[in-house]
Amino acid sequence: MPFTSLPRGRRRALIGLGVALATVSAFGIYRAASGDAGSPPVNVTFVLGGGSKVKKAVGGSPQGTGLAIQGSFSGLAAAADGTVYLFTQEDQGMVMWKRATSGSTTRIPLTGVDNQTAEQTAVASDGSIYLATGDSLWKTGPDGKTTKLVDTKCDSPQPFVNASIDEFCTGQVMGVTITADGTVYFGDQTILGQHASYVHRISGDMVELVAGRPPQGNESLLRTNAAVKNGIDPPAGTKAKEVLVPDTWNSGWLASSASGIYWRTGPGIVRINADDTLTPLVGARDPDSISELKGPFDSIGSALDAEIGRGSISSSRGDLITLPDRSEIYYTDAHETHSPPFSSEYRWAGEKTATQKDFIDNLLGGKIIYQVNGKSIAPVIAGVQAIAASDNSLYIAAESESDSRTTGVLQVELPEMS
């Protein structure tokens, strides 16, 4: 059974999914019927890709939803105003697709970078896009010219020491976010020797440590160590630079809001406050109290009790974003991937063209999105490769085996705010 809720040693299946896997028809996947039992499915709308036309040249027509975007997924970003950026890898190199709010779409070949996949992205006010690819932190200009900002190729990474950006070196860069004042924060880690995850900010030509510390001597990396536990569910007053985050494969993603910087720390998510203390958001306090998955946006318990599943070296990574206008936080759980057909409640509903239906019929496996709203946590949709957000909209990237290999971006219809 492919759906599970937030795990802790046992799997929980979405009610009725086993039957749905064998019986859901194409008609049932795409038309939301008012008589469906339980919660209605989530409506999605294509904003880029899913069409039938291939555009190889820069500029011109067709527009975003008329395109068949060939190539493998390499990253998704969204600006505050709703401009969407999709990165794909083609045979000739990496490409950035820019879809303006008007629907006008531009294909921009990238120079200076190739064969990279962004674990996380952030868009600056000048239209530059920052890509955290594991290999490094890259900056792509609106013209497609890309430069490497952070070095990950050195004999002895020391990310726990402030340094000039030219001298700074770490093991890998997993996350990036940009605050309202334009400050760039990135999440990084050392993966050889001293396993630990950190948060840094770029201040002028300096890289400054914001959160995390290295293990000391033979210090335990288990949650029985208070420094590790406090990186997941910190008590009030815990200093950001005093916690140890050793789960380097599952940590490092960032998101920003007026309240602070959110940091994925393995099984949990914490907020770094203005006074450099931590507040838990997803705290892994009592995972067994989290209920079976219900319908989309239906609460399954307290976010402080939820635990994010562990990914593996063969799985896709996680995502973390905020929707400032809605005061909501979204993340993906990458410990398993899920492929269609989904259950009646989790099908991708909404009006579709024939080519868009074919795209969804042939989706590749993807992650589940969860929403944290206040103190509550709820599943949203399954089968996505990545998420991004504007001030008030949630976007998802998807890959399909239709037409050999195509990639698309869709907007998720969110419930009205109460």
Secondary structure by P-SEA (a helix, b strand, c coil): cccccccccbbbbccaaaaaaaccccccccccccccccbbbbbbbbccccccccccccccccccccccccccccccccccccbbbbbbbccccbbbbbbccccbbbbbbbcccccccccccccccccbbbbbcccbbbbbccccbbbbcccccccccccccccccccccccccccccccccbbbbbbccccccccccbbbbbcccbbbbcbbbccccccccccccaaaaaacccccccccccccccccccccccccccccbbbbcccbbbbbccccbbbbcccccccccccccccccccccccccbbbbbbcccccbbbbbbbccccbbbbbbccccccccccccccccccccaaaaaaaacccbbbbbbbbcccbbbbcccccccccccccbbbbbbbbcccccccbbbbbbccccc
